[in-house]
Amino acid sequence: METSSAVSALSALAHPGRLEVYRLLVRAGDAGMAAGEVARATGSLPNTLSANLNILSGAGLVRSRREGRSIIYTAAYDRMRDLLGFLMEDCCSGNPEICGPVAEMAARACKAC
């Protein structure tokens, strides 16, 4: 991942409402959630949610697809992995105890799924 792409993704996540929406979509998995469900779950106004989803989508963190009359939003897991990899790329400097706890936390979170 290039620095400019990482900055775009981090900037999109640097807002409480967008971060809440993104984390909700990450938890929703590949099935995703309809915009109305996201609005209800987060208590977002429709225009605010639309703006937040557009920003997350523009940063490549969220994808959408149409199912009948609904638009389903999903987290772009490949982009999330790229961003996390970018952030961890230069970690440790030969000291695995620095990043080891992060890897363990990720492993625990994945087992819980």
C-alpha positions as CSV (number, residue, x, y, z in Angstrom):
1,M,0.0,0.0,0.0
2,E,1.2,3.4,-0.8
3,T,1.4,6.2,1.8
4,S,-1.3,8.3,0.1
5,S,-3.7,5.3,0.1
6,A,-3.0,4.7,3.8
7,V,-3.6,8.4,4.6
8,S,-6.9,8.3,2.7
9,A,-8.1,5.2,4.6
10,L,-6.9,6.5,8.0
11,S,-8.5,9.9,7.3
12,A,-11.8,8.2,6.5
13,L,-11.7,6.3,9.8
14,A,-10.7,9.4,11.8
15,H,-14.3,10.3,12.6
16,P,-16.4,8.7,15.4
17,G,-19.4,8.1,13.2
18,R,-17.5,6.6,10.3
19,L,-15.5,4.5,12.6
20,E,-18.7,3.2,14.2
21,V,-20.2,2.4,10.8
22,Y,-17.0,0.7,9.6
23,R,-16.6,-1.5,12.7
24,L,-20.3,-2.5,12.4
25,L,-19.7,-3.6,8.8
26,V,-16.6,-5.5,9.7
27,R,-18.6,-7.4,12.3
28,A,-21.4,-8.0,9.8
29,G,-19.1,-10.1,7.6
30,D,-19.5,-10.8,3.9
31,A,-23.3,-10.7,4.2
32,G,-23.1,-7.0,4.9
33,M,-26.0,-4.8,5.9
34,A,-28.6,-2.7,4.2
35,A,-28.2,1.0,4.6
36,G,-31.4,1.1,6.7
37,E,-30.1,-1.5,9.1
38,V,-26.8,0.4,9.5
39,A,-28.8,3.6,10.2
40,R,-30.9,1.9,12.8
41,A,-27.9,0.2,14.4
42,T,-25.9,3.4,14.6
43,G,-28.7,5.9,15.1
44,S,-27.5,7.8,12.1
45,L,-29.6,10.3,10.1
46,P,-30.0,9.1,6.5
47,N,-28.0,12.1,5.0
48,T,-25.2,11.7,7.6
49,L,-25.0,8.0,7.0
50,S,-24.9,8.5,3.2
51,A,-22.1,11.0,3.5
52,N,-20.1,8.7,5.9
53,L,-20.6,5.7,3.6
54,N,-19.5,7.7,0.6
55,I,-16.3,8.8,2.4
56,L,-15.6,5.2,3.5
57,S,-16.3,3.9,0.0
58,G,-14.1,6.6,-1.6
59,A,-11.2,5.4,0.6
60,G,-11.8,1.9,-0.6
61,L,-12.9,0.6,2.9
62,V,-16.5,-0.2,2.0
63,R,-18.2,-1.7,-1.0
64,S,-21.8,-1.8,-2.0
65,R,-24.1,-4.0,-4.0
66,R,-27.7,-3.8,-5.0
67,E,-30.1,-6.5,-3.8
68,G,-33.6,-5.8,-5.0
69,R,-34.6,-2.4,-3.6
70,S,-31.8,-2.4,-1.0
71,I,-28.1,-1.4,-1.2
72,I,-26.0,-3.7,0.9
73,Y,-22.8,-2.4,2.3
74,T,-19.8,-4.6,3.2
75,A,-16.4,-3.9,4.6
76,A,-13.6,-4.3,2.0
77,Y,-11.5,-6.8,4.0
78,D,-8.7,-6.8,1.4
79,R,-8.2,-3.1,1.9
80,M,-8.4,-3.5,5.7
81,R,-5.6,-6.2,5.5
82,D,-3.5,-3.9,3.3
83,L,-3.9,-1.0,5.7
84,L,-3.1,-3.2,8.8
85,G,-0.1,-4.7,6.9
86,F,1.1,-1.2,6.0
87,L,0.9,-0.1,9.6
88,M,2.7,-3.2,10.8
89,E,5.3,-3.4,8.0
90,D,8.2,-1.8,9.8
91,C,7.2,-3.0,13.2
92,C,9.5,-4.6,15.7
93,S,13.0,-3.7,14.5
94,G,14.1,-7.2,15.4
95,N,12.1,-7.1,18.7
96,P,9.1,-9.4,18.2
97,E,7.8,-8.7,21.7
98,I,6.7,-5.2,20.3
99,C,4.2,-6.6,17.8
100,G,3.6,-10.0,19.2
101,P,0.7,-8.9,21.4
102,V,-1.0,-7.4,18.3
103,A,-0.7,-10.7,16.4
104,E,-2.0,-12.6,19.4
105,M,-5.0,-10.3,19.7
106,A,-5.8,-10.7,16.0
107,A,-5.6,-14.5,16.3
108,R,-8.0,-14.5,19.3
109,A,-10.4,-12.2,17.5
110,C,-10.4,-14.5,14.4
111,K,-11.0,-17.6,16.6
112,A,-14.0,-16.0,18.1
113,C,-15.7,-15.8,14.7
